[in-house]
Amino acid sequence: MEMTLKRRETMHRLCGKGLEIFHAKGYYNTRLDDILNELSLSKGAFYHHFRSKEDYFINIVQNLIVQKVYALLIEPLNANENPLPVIIESLENALDPGKKNEMAYGFMLNDFLTEFNKRNEEISGQLKEILNVWEVNLVSLLKKGKLDGHIARHVDCEGVATYVIASYLGMRSLLMDSSNKQLRYQYIQQLKQYFNSIAAPNVAA
């Protein structure tokens, strides 16, 4: 048990540092020697934990990026109330410039999706799966909202979920090096107007 905990701590530390390196330089601009120098590891020690640089990055995705995005964007959707304000609140919190750590992970997901697109099918698939899980949870919540009378019956839940994800990722890109509160405020206000347009009669988001 002690060895297992120690190994988990080691893996978490190595993955955390690796994520910083890859985000700063980009995956393809980062050499194995850069990683070894930053982690103060020999090649033997590195290969004791990971089969390759690709395997190392996949571990980072599975152990850090998934966890952070889930906590920020998916877990808040486990609600039994009107889903529209729940979704807005989750996005507003995710774009909060005060949440620097979580915010960085969100940006990293967007950055890596772009970097690996059409370049590495395995890693690209791992990253897209995170979005797929988010989409499934959004659609499920929206459909429940329709059944509960919060959302108009004609609404295409899959289409709404696609719009939410695309608009969020777009705002992430616009806010990459900025904490522009006005831009964030305008986005949230427009999102509220859109949600009000798909709400059931006499229900406001």
C-alpha positions in Angstrom: 0.0 0.0 0.0 2.8 2.4 0.9 4.6 1.7 -2.3 1.4 2.3 -4.3 0.8 5.6 -2.7 4.4 6.6 -3.2 4.2 5.7 -6.9 1.0 7.7 -7.3 2.6 10.7 -5.7 5.6 10.3 -8.0 3.4 10.0 -11.1 1.3 13.0 -10.1 4.4 15.1 -9.6 6.0 14.0 -12.9 2.7 14.6 -14.8 2.2 18.0 -13.2 5.6 19.2 -14.2 5.3 17.6 -17.7 2.1 19.5 -18.3 3.8 22.8 -17.5 6.6 21.9 -20.0 4.4 20.8 -22.8 2.1 23.8 -22.4 5.0 26.3 -22.4 6.8 24.8 -25.4 4.3 22.7 -27.2 4.4 18.9 -27.5 6.3 18.8 -30.8 8.8 21.4 -29.7 9.6 19.6 -26.5 12.5 17.0 -26.8 12.9 14.1 -24.4 16.1 15.7 -23.2 14.1 18.8 -22.2 11.8 16.7 -20.1 14.7 14.8 -18.5 16.5 18.0 -17.6 13.4 19.6 -16.1 12.5 16.5 -14.1 16.1 15.8 -13.1 15.6 12.2 -14.3 17.9 9.8 -16.1 16.5 8.1 -19.2 16.4 4.8 -17.3 14.3 6.4 -14.6 12.0 8.0 -17.2 11.5 4.7 -19.0 10.8 3.0 -15.7 7.5 5.0 -15.5 6.7 5.7 -19.2 7.2 3.8 -22.5 7.7 7.0 -24.6 7.1 10.7 -24.7 3.7 9.9 -26.2 2.9 7.5 -23.4 4.0 10.2 -20.9 1.6 12.8 -22.5 -1.3 10.3 -22.5 -0.7 9.7 -18.8 -0.9 13.5 -18.3 -4.2 13.6 -20.2 -5.7 10.8 -18.2 -4.5 11.8 -14.8 -4.6 15.6 -14.9 -6.5 17.2 -17.8 -9.5 14.8 -17.5 -9.7 15.4 -13.8 -9.6 19.1 -14.0 -12.0 19.5 -16.8 -14.4 17.1 -15.2 -14.4 19.1 -11.9 -14.8 22.4 -13.7 -17.4 21.6 -16.5 -19.0 18.3 -15.9 -19.5 17.7 -12.2 -21.5 20.9 -11.8 -24.1 19.5 -14.2 -25.2 16.9 -11.7 -28.2 19.0 -10.7 -31.9 18.3 -10.3 -33.1 21.8 -11.2 -33.5 24.1 -14.2 -30.5 23.2 -16.3 -30.1 26.5 -18.1 -28.9 28.6 -15.2 -26.8 25.6 -14.0 -25.0 25.5 -17.4 -24.5 29.3 -17.3 -23.1 29.2 -13.8 -20.6 26.4 -14.7 -19.4 28.4 -17.8 -19.2 31.6 -15.8 -17.1 29.9 -13.1 -14.9 28.3 -15.7 -14.1 31.6 -17.3 -13.5 33.3 -13.9 -10.1 34.9 -14.1 -9.7 34.3 -10.4 -9.7 30.6 -11.0 -6.2 30.6 -12.5 -5.3 26.9 -12.1 -8.5 25.5 -13.5 -8.5 28.2 -16.1 -5.1 27.1 -17.3 -6.1 23.5 -17.7 -9.1 24.6 -19.8 -6.9 26.6 -22.0 -4.4 23.7 -22.3 -7.2 21.4 -23.5 -8.0 23.8 -26.3 -4.3 24.4 -27.1 -3.6 20.7 -27.3 -6.7 19.9 -29.4 -5.4 22.3 -32.0 -1.8 21.1 -31.8 -2.6 17.4 -32.2 -5.4 17.7 -34.8 -4.4 15.6 -37.8 -0.9 15.0 -36.3 -1.5 12.3 -33.7 -4.7 10.2 -33.9 -4.2 8.5 -30.5 -3.6 11.7 -28.5 -6.2 13.7 -30.4 -8.7 10.9 -29.7 -8.0 11.1 -26.0 -8.5 14.8 -25.9 -11.7 14.7 -28.0 -13.1 12.1 -25.7 -13.0 14.7 -22.9 -15.3 16.9 -25.0 -17.5 13.9 -25.9 -18.1 13.2 -22.2 -18.9 16.8 -21.6 -21.3 16.8 -24.6 -23.1 13.6 -23.4 -23.6 15.1 -19.9 -24.9 18.4 -21.4 -27.4 16.6 -23.7 -28.6 14.4 -20.8 -29.2 17.5 -18.6 -30.9 19.4 -21.3 -33.2 16.5 -22.2 -34.2 16.2 -18.5 -34.9 19.9 -18.5 -37.3 19.4 -21.4 -39.1 16.6 -19.5 -39.3 18.7 -16.4 -40.8 21.6 -18.3 -37.9 24.0 -18.1 -37.0 23.9 -21.8 -39.3 24.3 -24.8 -40.3 21.0 -26.4 -39.1 22.0 -29.9 -35.5 22.5 -28.7 -32.7 20.3 -30.3 -30.7 19.3 -27.2 -27.8 18.0 -29.2 -27.6 21.3 -31.2 -27.6 23.3 -27.9 -24.8 21.2 -26.4 -22.7 21.7 -29.6 -23.3 25.4 -29.4 -22.4 25.6 -25.7 -19.1 23.7 -26.2 -18.1 25.6 -29.4 -18.8 29.0 -27.9 -17.0 28.1 -24.7 -13.9 27.0 -26.5 -14.0 30.1 -28.6 -14.1 32.3 -25.6 -11.2 30.4 -24.1 -9.2 31.4 -27.1 -10.2 35.0 -27.0 -9.3 35.2 -23.3 -6.0 33.3 -23.7 -3.8 36.1 -22.5 -6.4 38.3 -21.0 -8.7 38.6 -18.1 -11.0 41.0 -20.0 -14.0 41.2 -17.7 -16.1 43.1 -20.2 -15.6 40.4 -22.9 -16.5 37.7 -20.4 -19.6 39.6 -19.2 -20.8 40.2 -22.8 -20.5 36.5 -23.6 -22.4 35.4 -20.5 -25.2 38.0 -21.2 -25.6 36.8 -24.7 -25.7 33.2 -23.5 -28.4 34.1 -21.1 -30.5 35.7 -23.9 -30.0 32.6 -26.0 -31.1 30.3 -23.1 -34.1 32.5 -22.5 -35.1 32.0 -26.1 -35.2 28.2 -25.7 -36.7 28.2 -22.2 -40.3 26.9 -21.9 -42.9 29.7 -21.7 -42.9 31.6 -18.4 -39.4 30.1 -17.5 -36.4 32.4 -17.5 -32.8 31.0 -17.5 
